[in-house]
Amino acid sequence: MSDILYEKHGRVRLITIDRADKMNSLDFAANDRLVQAWREFDADDDAYVAVVTGSGPKAFCAGADLKTYTMDFARRPAPEFRSRFTNGPGFGGITRNLDIFKPILAAVNGFAISGGFELALACDLRFCSPNAEFALQDAKWGFHACDGGLIRLPQIVGMGHAMEIILSGERVDADHAYRIGLVNRIVPQASLLEVSMQYAQMLASRSPLSHRFAKEVVKRTVGMHMDEALRLESRSFHDVGLTDDLAEGTTAFRERRDAHFKGS
């Protein structure tokens, strides 16, 4: 049985890290299977939205399975690791070198630590249960985050909050995460996945091309000069204007009915 579950729910794909006995930490093999799940989602024209979560009530993802990582480090030559970490997809598959411009929601059902936290940061939305805790603990052990945590966290919560989390290595609970904008919603543990899937189904009823064009603009314009960013936004809007989805949306508005988008 695979430790990465990939389920189809209409236009939504549910991706579950099924390693509860290891706090849903990822070894190299599980990480590779998660990368493949993301690639399958990205290539599937019928998949509009993804939800990623962990199995069990304790952890979303506790980062790397350090016992197996240590063993692999000892067996593999350094150049292979440098290539893997700099040229390949990052931890969790979507943290580096794998751009997916479809909406992704993280249902954080417990600990999101180090690489697991970085995986959640790479998602577009984060819903969490009250027992969720977030941390980049790397500073406690002599290194720092390397899968987007240092880059995405300040963009999401601001520099001050990000530096507190990065430099201290301390855990942030769900209430504090919500106050600083790290998570969008806190949902009771028992209904977290249900609420997350319902929200994802709502997103899947929206225009998929609108989502993809808009997400790409948002991602690509980070740090870009304002004039250049505005030109990219304008070009993207022009391209959306040429789609059948826009024609369907405006027709549905005139006819006072729900739009039925086809992603074309």
N, C-alpha and C positions, 0 to 999 in steps of 0.2 A: 504494500500500500504506500502511495506517495505521501511524503510529508508536506507537500504543497498541493492544496486542493484548489481546483479550478471548476467553478460551477456556473452554468448559464441560467439566468433568470430573465427571460425576455431579452431586452436590450442591455441589461445590466450583467456584469460578470463579478462574481464573488470569489476573491482570492484569499485563502486561509492558510496561514502558517500553522501546520498541524504537528507541533513538537512541544506540546504542553509540559511533558515530563522534563524538558530542558528549557523551560520558560520561553519557548518559541525562539530560542537563539538559533542562529544559522551557522552550520558548518559549510565548507566549500561546496559540497555536493547539493545541499539544500538551497544554497544561494544560487547555484547554476540553474536549478529547477525553477526557482522564483523568477530569474531572468527570462527563462523560456516562457513562463506564464505571461509575463508582461509583453513579450514579443508576440505571443498569440493574440492577446487582447488588442495590441496596436494594429495587427494585420487584419483583424476581423472587421469587415465593413458593417456587420450587423451588431457589433458591440459598441455601445455609445458611452457607457459610464462604467467605471470599476470601483468596487469597494474592497479594501484590503483590511484584514483583521488577523488576530491570533486565536488559537483554540484555547478553551478553558477560561476560568474567571480571574486568572492572576496576571497574565502578561500578554501584551501586544507583541512585543519582540524585545528580548533582553540583550540584543546586539549579537556579536560574534560568539560562537561556541569556542571559547579560547582554548580548551583542551585539545580539540582537533586542529585548530589553527596552529597551535604550537607544534604539533606533530608534523603538519604539512610544511611549515616553515623550515623545520629541520631536514625534511626530505628533498625540498625543491631548491634549485639554484636561485640566487638573488635576482639575476636578470629576468627570469620567468615571472617572479613576483612583481618586479617593477613594471613590466609590461602589462600584467594582469590588472594592477591597481591604477595605472595611469591611462591605459588605452582601452580597457574593457569597461563594461558597466560597473558602477560602484556597488557598494554594499546594498542589498535589497533590490538591486536591479535598476532602479529609477533615480538613484542619487547622482549618477554621473554617466555621460556618454550614451544615454538612451532617452532621447526626447520623445515624449508621448503627449500629443496635444489634444487628448480627450480628458474629460474631467475624472479625477481620481479622489476618492474620499477614504480617509483612514478612520476606521472604527477602533479607537484605542481602548481596549478592554482591560487595562492594567498597566504594568510596567512598560515604559518605552525608554530604554536605556541605551546610551551611546549610539551604536549603529541603528538600533531600533528607533531611537528618537530621530535620527537623521532620515530614516525611511519615512516616518510620519511627516517630517518637515518637507519632504519632496512631494507630498500629496498636496492637492489644492485646498481641501477642506479637512478639518479634524473634529470629529465628535468623540467624546470620551466618557467613560463611566466615572462615578465619584471616587473610585479607588485608584484611578490612573495616577501614575507618577512619571515625571519626565526628568532626564538628567543626561548631561555630557560629563561623565565621570573621569575622562581621560587625564585631566590635570592631577588627579590623585595618584596616577600610576606613571607619570613622567612623559606623557605625550599629549597630543591634542586631536580633536576631531578631524577626519580627513575625507568624509563622504558628504560634504555640503553643509555640515552643521555650522561652521564658521561663516559661511556665506549666506545661507538662507535665514538663519535665526535672526540676525539683525534686521533683515528685510521684513520679517513677520512681526517682531515684538519691539523693534527699536534698539538702538545701540546700548543704552543703559541696562535694560533688562537682559539683553543678550550677553553683555560682558559679565554681569552677575552670575548667570548660569554657566558660562564658559570658564571663568576664572575660579569659581568656587568648587565646581564639580558636585554641588549639592542638588538634592532632588527638589522638584517643584510639584506641588500637589495640584489636583484638578481645579480647585477654587482659584488658586493663584494663576494657574495657566489660563483660566477664562478671563480673569481680570486684566491680564496683559495682552490678551488677544492671541494667545498661542493656540487655543481651541475655540471653535465656533459655538459648540454646545456641550453641556454636561447632561447626560441621559442616564437614567437608572440602569444598572448593570443588566437586569433581566430583559430590558427592552432595547438595549443599545443597538444590537444588530438589526432588529426589526425596524427601528426608527431610521437607522442609516440606510437600509435597503429601500424603505419607502421614499426617503429623500432622493436616493439615487434614481428610483423609478420616475420621480417627478422631473429630475434633470434630464432623463432619457426621453421625456416627452417634448423637450425643447429642441430647437434646431441644432443638430449635431455639427453642421458646418459653421454656424455662428459660434458655437463653443470652441471649435478647433481654431478658427481664425482669431478669435478674441484671446484665447489662451496663448497662442503663439506670439501675438503682439505684446501681451503683458510680460511674457518671459523674455523676449528678445530685446525689449526696450529698457530693461533694468540697466542703469548706468549710462544709457545713451543720452547724447545731447538732446535737449527738448525739441529743437527744430527737426532733427533727424527722426526722433521718435514720433512726432506728429505726422511726418510724411509717411512713415511706415503704417501708422494707424489709418491714415486716409487711403493709402493704396489697398490695405486689407479691406476696408469698407467698400471700396470700388469692386473688389473681387467678390465679396459676398453679394453685392448687388447683381451679379451675373448668374446667380444660382437659381435653380428651380425652387429651393426651399424658401427663398425670399418671396417669389411669386405666390407660393402656397400660403405663406404667412400673411401677406397683405390681402390675399383673397379671403382667407379665413376671418381676418379682422372685419372686412366689409360685410361678410355674410354672417357675422356674429356666431361663429362656431369654433371649435377647437381645431387647431392646425394639425395636419398629418404630414410630418416631415419624412423625407426619404433619404436625406443625406446626399443630395445631388444638386 
